[in-house]
C-alpha cells in the first residue's frame, strides 16, 4: 500500500496523511451547508442539494485518491455555484435544470479535451511567473476569505469596498485568539497545529454559547430524488445559451488548472520545469466529477484550494484524499455534528494557509516587467474581484499582450495564445449583471 500511494517518494507517513485528510475535510466541510444554501436561491431544494453536494465530493475525492494519487479534495466549486444561482438562473431567467445542462456539457467537453491531451499541453504552456502567481493569488484569496469568516473584515461603502469589522465582538475576539493559538503552535512546530487550533476555537465558541450543539448526532441522508438526473438539455440547445456554456467551461478550466498548479507548488509536487507530472489524471478526475455533479443535481466540481490546509499538515499522497472522501461519506449520516465548526474556527486556518502560500512570490522575476506585470495582475485581480477565474484569465491575456507589444512574441508558447483567446471569450460572453 505504501508503494501504491507513493509514500516512499514523498516521505509520507500514515499518521501525517490521516492528519492531512482530517484537516482538509474540516476546512472544506462548510461546503456541505454553504453550497445548498446558495443553490436554494436558484430553486434547488436544500435538503436534496446537501446530499448531492456530499455525493459529488465523495465521488470526486475518492477518484482523486485512487486514480490520480493526489492529496486534493474535490467538491462543488464556490464561485461557480454563485454564477449558476445568481447570474444564470436569477439574472438570465434560465431554470436550474437548464443551468445543470451547461454544467454537464462543460464536463463532457473537458473530458474530451483531457483525453486528447490538450489540457495537459496547455498547462505546460504557462510560464513560471504565472504558475507561481496562481499560488500567491490563491493564498491571499484564502486569507481574505479567512478574515471575512473570522469577522475581521466586512463590506464597506462606495469608494471603500471593505473595512474593518467590529473586532470587539466576542465571536471575533475568540477567532482572533484562534489565529494566535495556531501561530504559536506553528512556532513551536506542533504537529497538527491547524487542526488543533480549529477544534479548540470551536470548543471555545460552544463554551461561550455562540455555537449551539446539534440537536441530534445521527440522521439519515435526505432524498436525492427531487434533483437527480433533472437536466433540461432541450432548453440548453439554443444560441443564446452558448454564452453560459462558454462561461462555465472557461471558469472551470482556469480555476482547476490554477488551483492544481498552485497547490502542487505548495506540496512540492512540481518537476524541475515547474510542471505537475501526469497532470492529465487530476484533470480527468475534475472533468468526470463535474459530469457526476450535474447528474446528482449540483454545480461544477473541482479541486478545492482548502486542500492546502491538509498539505501543510503533511498530506502529500492520494491516501489523504481517500481519508477526506471517507469523512464526506460519514457526513451523510453525521452532518449535524460535522457541520458545527463555525467560520470563527476555520477562518484562522485559511489565513495561516494563505501565509504559507505567499512564499512563492520569492520566485517572481522582478527584473523582467513583461513577466512581473502579468503575475501581479493575476494575484491582485483574484483578490480585488473576489474571483480566481478573473485573475487567471487577466494574467493570460496580459502576458500575451505585453510580450507582443514589447517585441517578445517569439518567446510565447503556442499554447499561451490559445489560453489568451479562451480567456477573451470569458470576458466576451460573461454576463455582466
DOPA-216701 format. One record per residue (C-alpha): residue number from 1; y, x, z. Coordinates in Angstrom, 3 decimals, decimal comma, always signed. Each point is the difference from the previous one (the first is absolute). Layout:
N
    k         Y         X         Z
  NUM         Y         X         Z
...
//
This chain:
433
    k         Y         X         Z
    1    +0,000    +0,000    +0,000
    2    +2,363    +2,866    +0,761
    3    -0,498    +1,312    -3,533
    4    +0,402    -3,457    -1,547
    5    +3,421    -0,427    +1,582
    6    +0,961    +3,656    -0,674
    7    +0,515    +0,736    +3,695
    8    -0,684    +3,692    -0,522
    9    +2,599    +0,346    -2,732
   10    +2,764    -1,560    +2,078
   11    -1,025    +1,267    +3,435
   12    -0,355    -3,577    +1,215
   13    -1,949    -1,290    +2,996
   14    -1,360    -3,452    +0,747
   15    +2,230    -0,380    +3,054
   16    +3,165    +0,815    -1,948
   17    -1,030    -2,228    -2,903
   18    -0,603    -2,910    +2,379
   19    +3,314    +0,656    +1,747
   20    +1,726    +0,151    -3,372
   21    -1,585    -3,299    -1,018
   22    +1,013    -1,688    +3,263
   23    +3,560    +1,254    -0,359
   24    +0,313    -1,078    -3,622
   25    -1,407    -3,434    +0,776
   26    +2,391    -0,610    +2,881
   27    +2,985    +0,934    -2,165
   28    -1,219    -2,125    -2,927
   29    -1,297    -2,986    +1,995
   30    +3,390    -1,702    -0,088
   31    -0,758    -0,949    -3,617
   32    -2,566    -2,494    +1,347
   33    +2,905    -2,069    +1,321
   34    +2,954    +1,045    -2,164
   35    -1,540    -0,487    -3,451
   36    -1,037    -3,631    +0,637
   37    +3,418    -0,724    +1,507
   38    +1,759    +1,234    -3,147
   39    -2,368    -1,715    -2,421
   40    +0,299    -3,273    +1,914
   41    +3,546    -0,226    -1,387
   42    -1,631    -0,137    -3,445
   43    -2,189    -2,911    +1,077
   44    -3,178    +1,957    +0,721
   45    -1,673    -1,392    +3,165
   46    +0,454    +2,475    +2,833
   47    -3,478    -0,199    +1,563
   48    -1,849    +0,426    -3,296
   49    +2,437    +2,753    -0,932
   50    -0,884    +1,933    +3,143
   51    -3,663    -0,065    -0,953
   52    +0,854    +1,101    -3,553
   53    +2,134    +2,844    +1,351
   54    -2,811    +1,311    +2,215
   55    -2,703    -0,360    -2,661
   56    +2,167    +1,890    -2,488
   57    +0,527    +2,792    +2,524
   58    -3,715    +0,196    +0,794
   59    -0,994    +0,094    -3,676
   60    +2,566    +2,584    -1,068
   61    -0,146    +2,289    +3,031
   62    -3,807    +0,064    +0,075
   63    -0,066    +0,857    -3,711
   64    +2,617    +2,691    +0,620
   65    -2,182    +1,588    +2,679
   66    -3,366    -0,199    -1,749
   67    +0,998    +0,577    -3,630
   68    +3,283    +1,934    +0,050
   69    -0,712    +1,718    +3,361
   70    +3,681    -0,028    +0,974
   71    +1,494    -0,875    +3,427
   72    +2,237    -2,730    -1,393
   73    +0,205    -3,654    +1,019
   74    +0,293    -2,702    -2,656
   75    +1,714    -3,329    +0,646
   76    +2,395    -2,420    -1,708
   77    +3,250    +1,847    -0,676
   78    +3,187    -0,752    +1,852
   79    +2,761    -0,351    -2,580
   80    -2,275    -1,395    -2,674
   81    -0,799    -2,971    +2,247
   82    +3,717    -0,617    +0,495
   83    +0,569    +0,318    -3,766
   84    -2,640    -2,650    -0,658
   85    +1,214    -2,345    +2,740
   86    +3,759    +0,227    -0,284
   87    +0,540    +0,932    -3,655
   88    -2,925    -1,280    -2,070
   89    -0,593    -3,223    +1,933
   90    +3,302    -0,910    +1,626
   91    +2,552    +1,455    -2,450
   92    -1,902    -0,379    -3,279
   93    -1,786    -3,224    +1,007
   94    -3,523    +1,083    -0,944
   95    -2,894    -1,297    +2,075
   96    -1,835    +2,389    +2,299
   97    -3,106    -0,602    -2,099
   98    +1,873    +1,288    -3,072
   99    +1,358    +2,943    +1,986
  100    -3,553    +0,969    +0,948
  101    -0,818    +0,076    -3,708
  102    +2,570    +2,793    -0,402
  103    -1,705    +1,889    +2,820
  104    -3,426    -0,433    -1,613
  105    +1,202    +1,056    -3,465
  106    +1,763    +3,090    +1,343
  107    -3,187    +0,953    +1,868
  108    -2,093    -0,294    -3,168
  109    +2,505    +2,063    -1,990
  110    +0,013    +2,654    +2,716
  111    -3,777    +0,159    -0,046
  112    +0,001    +0,562    -3,759
  113    +2,712    +2,670    +0,203
  114    -1,817    +1,763    +2,833
  115    -3,381    +0,032    -1,721
  116    +1,681    +1,335    -3,139
  117    +1,388    +2,890    +2,057
  118    +3,618    -0,875    -0,763
  119    +1,069    -0,543    +3,599
  120    -1,403    +3,383    +1,045
  121    +1,682    +1,718    -2,963
  122    +3,321    -1,599    +0,828
  123    -0,221    +1,022    +3,641
  124    -0,424    +3,648    -1,051
  125    +3,146    -0,270    -2,114
  126    +2,192    -0,424    +3,067
  127    +1,911    +3,197    +0,899
  128    -0,409    +1,593    +3,417
  129    +3,416    -0,917    +1,359
  130    -0,566    -3,688    -0,740
  131    -3,451    +0,128    +1,606
  132    +1,472    +1,426    +3,179
  133    +2,854    -2,488    -0,135
  134    -2,577    -2,802    +0,192
  135    -1,224    +1,359    +3,344
  136    +3,533    +0,476    +1,371
  137    +1,198    -3,396    -1,207
  138    -3,046    -1,818    +1,323
  139    +0,399    +1,793    +3,323
  140    +3,612    -1,056    +0,403
  141    -0,890    -3,479    -1,233
  142    -2,607    -0,200    +2,752
  143    +2,500    +1,257    +2,560
  144    +2,507    -2,657    -1,068
  145    -2,629    -2,728    +0,367
  146    -0,937    +1,469    +3,363
  147    +3,557    -0,061    +1,335
  148    +0,311    -3,591    -1,205
  149    -3,243    -0,988    +1,736
  150    +1,222    +1,718    +3,152
  151    +3,216    -2,020    -0,075
  152    +2,166    +3,112    -0,247
  153    +1,562    -0,942    -3,348
  154    +0,992    -3,438    -1,249
  155    +1,664    -1,677    -2,942
  156    +3,702    +0,765    -0,133
  157    +2,876    -1,569    -1,884
  158    +1,412    +0,331    -3,504
  159    +0,972    +3,613    -0,543
  160    -2,300    +1,159    +2,798
  161    -3,479    -1,375    -0,786
  162    -1,636    +1,325    +3,165
  163    +1,184    +0,664    +3,520
  164    -1,323    +0,954    +3,392
  165    -1,510    -2,982    +1,760
  166    +0,279    -0,890    +3,684
  167    -1,915    +2,916    +1,481
  168    +0,608    -1,302    +3,517
  169    -2,599    -2,727    -0,572
  170    -3,177    +0,568    +1,998
  171    -2,410    -0,079    -2,999
  172    +2,108    +2,640    -1,753
  173    +0,116    +2,198    +3,092
  174    -3,785    -0,220    +0,365
  175    -0,390    +0,891    -3,674
  176    +2,337    +2,982    +0,334
  177    -2,054    +1,048    +3,012
  178    -3,092    -0,218    -2,221
  179    +1,638    +2,291    -2,542
  180    +0,841    +2,549    +2,711
  181    -3,539    -0,257    +1,370
  182    -1,574    +0,709    -3,389
  183    +2,408    +2,904    -0,513
  184    -0,921    +1,532    +3,348
  185    -3,723    -0,433    -0,613
  186    +0,394    +1,660    -3,388
  187    +1,923    +2,873    +1,565
  188    -2,952    +0,586    +2,322
  189    -2,429    -0,271    -2,963
  190    -1,792    -3,001    +1,519
  191    -2,679    -1,288    -2,372
  192    +0,599    -3,651    -0,848
  193    +3,656    +0,165    +1,051
  194    +1,120    -2,713    -2,410
  195    -2,776    -2,440    +0,899
  196    +0,441    +0,625    +3,738
  197    +3,723    -0,619    -0,333
  198    -0,527    -3,268    -1,860
  199    -2,544    -1,309    +2,493
  200    +2,100    +0,903    +3,060
  201    +3,114    -1,525    -1,552
  202    -1,938    -3,198    -0,703
  203    -1,200    -0,018    +3,605
  204    +3,601    +0,419    +1,189
  205    +1,127    -2,925    -2,157
  206    -2,771    -2,178    +1,453
  207    +0,816    +1,072    +3,562
  208    +3,670    -0,849    -0,557
  209    -0,938    -3,474    -1,198
  210    +1,344    +0,728    -3,498
  211    -3,334    -0,124    -1,800
  212    -2,356    -2,853    +0,903
  213    -3,704    +0,509    +0,329
  214    -2,090    -1,956    -2,510
  215    -1,218    -3,469    +0,981
  216    -3,521    +0,906    -1,110
  217    -1,841    +3,157    -0,855
  218    -2,234    -1,151    -2,849
  219    +0,533    -2,484    -2,818
  220    -1,817    -0,914    -3,200
  221    +1,708    +1,036    -3,255
  222    +2,101    -2,727    -1,638
  223    -1,458    -1,445    -3,200
  224    +0,894    +1,758    -3,251
  225    -0,716    -3,110    -2,081
  226    +3,636    -1,177    -0,559
  227    +0,954    +3,196    -1,859
  228    -3,246    +1,595    -1,205
  229    -0,051    +0,372    -3,830
  230    +3,134    -2,143    -0,289
  231    +1,511    +1,867    -2,981
  232    +1,947    -1,814    -2,734
  233    -0,472    +2,102    -3,137
  234    +1,291    -2,675    -2,377
  235    +3,479    -0,033    +1,520
  236    +0,111    +3,807    -0,085
  237    -0,650    +0,218    -3,736
  238    +3,649    -0,455    -1,003
  239    +2,686    +2,370    -1,312
  240    +2,196    -0,771    +2,954
  241    -2,640    +1,245    +2,398
  242    -0,335    +3,433    -1,615
  243    +2,858    +1,318    +2,117
  244    -1,820    -0,994    +3,170
  245    -3,247    +1,665    -1,104
  246    +1,877    +3,156    -1,030
  247    +1,849    +0,150    +3,305
  248    -3,216    -0,392    +2,000
  249    -1,720    +2,606    -2,195
  250    +2,715    +2,652    +0,322
  251    +0,602    -0,631    +3,720
  252    -3,689    +0,447    +0,769
  253    -0,302    +3,059    -2,225
  254    +2,905    +1,942    +1,475
  255    -0,643    -1,128    +3,585
  256    -3,644    +1,054    -0,111
  257    +0,587    +3,291    -1,783
  258    +2,909    +0,955    +2,228
  259    -1,824    -0,978    +3,172
  260    -3,210    +1,790    -1,006
  261    +1,788    +3,245    -0,786
  262    +2,271    -0,228    +3,026
  263    -2,853    -0,637    +2,424
  264    -2,244    +2,589    -1,648
  265    +2,743    +2,578    +0,338
  266    +0,192    -0,695    +3,729
  267    -3,808    +0,057    +0,361
  268    -0,190    +3,325    -1,881
  269    -2,190    -1,566    -2,673
  270    +1,990    +1,249    -3,013
  271    -1,249    +2,943    -2,062
  272    +1,900    +3,175    -0,923
  273    +1,854    -1,917    -2,723
  274    +1,021    -2,731    +2,457
  275    -2,343    -2,531    -1,585
  276    -2,494    -2,195    +1,843
  277    -3,512    +0,899    -1,212
  278    -1,895    -2,984    -1,410
  279    +3,077    -2,185    +0,423
  280    -1,578    -2,514    -2,372
  281    -2,410    -1,022    +2,784
  282    +2,596    -1,280    +2,508
  283    +1,957    -1,428    -2,920
  284    -3,046    -1,953    -1,167
  285    -0,491    -1,256    +3,556
  286    +3,616    -1,159    -0,029
  287    -0,469    -1,820    -3,310
  288    -3,217    -1,720    +1,072
  289    +1,555    -0,953    +3,344
  290    +2,866    -1,709    -1,808
  291    -2,461    -2,035    -2,056
  292    -1,901    -0,940    +3,155
  293    +3,227    -0,906    +1,780
  294    +0,985    -2,491    -2,690
  295    -3,456    -1,596    +0,113
  296    +0,136    -0,281    +3,797
  297    +3,430    -1,600    -0,315
  298    +2,483    +2,709    +0,949
  299    +2,320    +2,491    -1,702
  300    -0,196    +3,537    -1,375
  301    -1,972    +2,396    +2,188
  302    +0,199    +3,759    +0,209
  303    +0,119    +3,112    +2,146
  304    +2,076    -0,426    +3,151
  305    +2,601    +2,577    +0,981
  306    -0,910    -0,650    +3,655
  307    -3,209    +1,919    -0,708
  308    +2,161    +3,031    +0,762
  309    -0,279    -0,886    +3,708
  310    -3,774    +0,432    -0,083
  311    +0,292    +3,152    -2,067
  312    +2,262    +1,488    +2,658
  313    -2,729    -0,684    +2,568
  314    -2,589    +1,941    -1,988
  315    -1,358    -2,527    -2,518
  316    -0,749    +1,990    -3,153
  317    -3,075    -1,585    -1,634
  318    -1,379    -3,337    -1,126
  319    -1,582    -0,557    +3,397
  320    +3,485    -0,789    +1,338
  321    +0,333    -2,769    -2,589
  322    -3,410    -1,410    +0,920
  323    +1,075    -0,210    +3,645
  324    +3,133    -1,885    -1,087
  325    -2,078    -2,381    -2,147
  326    -2,353    -0,759    +2,902
  327    +2,957    -0,753    +2,270
  328    +1,490    -2,316    -2,615
  329    -3,353    -1,793    -0,230
  330    -0,023    -0,457    +3,774
  331    +3,525    -1,359    -0,260
  332    -1,467    -3,047    -1,731
  333    -1,407    -0,987    +3,383
  334    +2,292    +1,815    +2,442
  335    +3,383    -0,522    -1,645
  336    +1,534    -1,539    +3,192
  337    -0,583    +3,326    +1,780
  338    +0,549    +2,474    -2,816
  339    +3,374    -1,400    -1,038
  340    +1,752    +0,216    +3,384
  341    +1,399    +3,482    -0,674
  342    +3,723    -0,751    -0,411
  343    +2,530    +1,710    -2,210
  344    +1,392    +1,648    +3,112
  345    -3,316    +1,880    +0,269
  346    -0,784    +0,957    -3,601
  347    +3,659    +0,582    -0,939
  348    +0,174    +3,339    +1,864
  349    -3,219    +1,107    -1,713
  350    +1,556    -0,572    -3,410
  351    +3,102    +1,976    +0,998
  352    -2,136    +2,947    +1,099
  353    -2,068    -0,092    -3,195
  354    +3,256    -0,020    -1,978
  355    +0,988    +3,175    +1,806
  356    -3,284    +1,675    -0,951
  357    +0,387    -0,895    -3,676
  358    +3,497    +1,459    -0,132
  359    -1,384    +3,535    -0,169
  360    -0,614    -0,309    -3,756
  361    +3,749    +0,251    -0,567
  362    -0,352    +3,749    +0,607
  363    -1,804    +0,216    -3,361
  364    +2,908    -1,435    -1,973
  365    +1,553    +2,345    -2,564
  366    +3,569    +0,040    +1,298
  367    +1,120    +2,486    -2,666
  368    -0,905    -2,138    -3,033
  369    +2,139    -3,130    -0,029
  370    -1,995    -1,487    -2,878
  371    -2,896    -0,105    +2,469
  372    +1,938    -0,662    +3,189
  373    +2,043    -3,035    -1,081
  374    -2,987    -2,119    -1,166
  375    -1,778    +0,818    +3,254
  376    +3,089    -0,864    +2,015
  377    +0,404    -3,320    -1,813
  378    -3,666    -0,813    +0,594
  379    +0,326    +0,558    +3,744
  380    +3,325    -1,730    +0,548
  381    -0,623    -3,033    -2,198
  382    -3,349    -0,665    +1,655
  383    +1,860    -0,378    +3,268
  384    +3,305    -1,537    -1,056
  385    -1,609    -2,665    -2,209
  386    -2,889    -0,458    +2,452
  387    -2,364    +0,227    -2,943
  388    -2,388    +2,887    -0,692
  389    -0,385    -1,084    -3,624
  390    +3,741    +0,164    -0,668
  391    +0,212    +3,542    +1,359
  392    -2,947    +1,249    -2,035
  393    +1,045    -1,628    -3,276
  394    +3,581    +1,226    +0,424
  395    -1,345    +3,511    +0,534
  396    -2,090    -0,163    -3,178
  397    +2,910    -1,185    -2,104
  398    +2,468    +2,474    +1,506
  399    -2,379    +2,930    -0,491
  400    -0,453    -0,621    -3,723
  401    +3,656    -0,866    -0,583
  402    +1,371    +3,082    +1,799
  403    -2,473    +2,350    -1,686
  404    +0,867    -1,494    -3,392
  405    +3,767    +0,214    +0,495
  406    -0,160    +3,588    +1,284
  407    -2,027    +1,267    -2,949
  408    -3,270    +0,334    +1,925
  409    -1,924    -2,817    -1,648
  410    -2,748    +2,397    -1,113
  411    -0,964    +0,568    +3,644
  412    -0,754    -3,687    +0,527
  413    -3,698    -0,912    -0,037
  414    -0,799    -2,648    -2,659
  415    -1,266    -2,286    +2,728
  416    +3,404    -0,009    +1,680
  417    +1,533    -1,604    -3,083
  418    -2,544    -2,796    +0,312
  419    +0,703    -0,393    +3,726
  420    +3,734    -0,120    -0,670
  421    -0,510    -2,651    -2,677
  422    -2,167    -2,080    +2,327
  423    +2,631    +0,397    +2,698
  424    +2,664    -1,307    -2,361
  425    -2,053    -3,140    -0,607
  426    -0,048    -0,501    +3,753
  427    +3,791    -0,302    -0,001
  428    +0,151    -1,940    -3,259
  429    -2,432    -2,700    +1,124
  430    +0,646    -0,014    +3,726
  431    +1,506    -3,386    +0,949
  432    +3,289    +0,787    +1,728
  433    +0,257    -2,922    +2,413
//
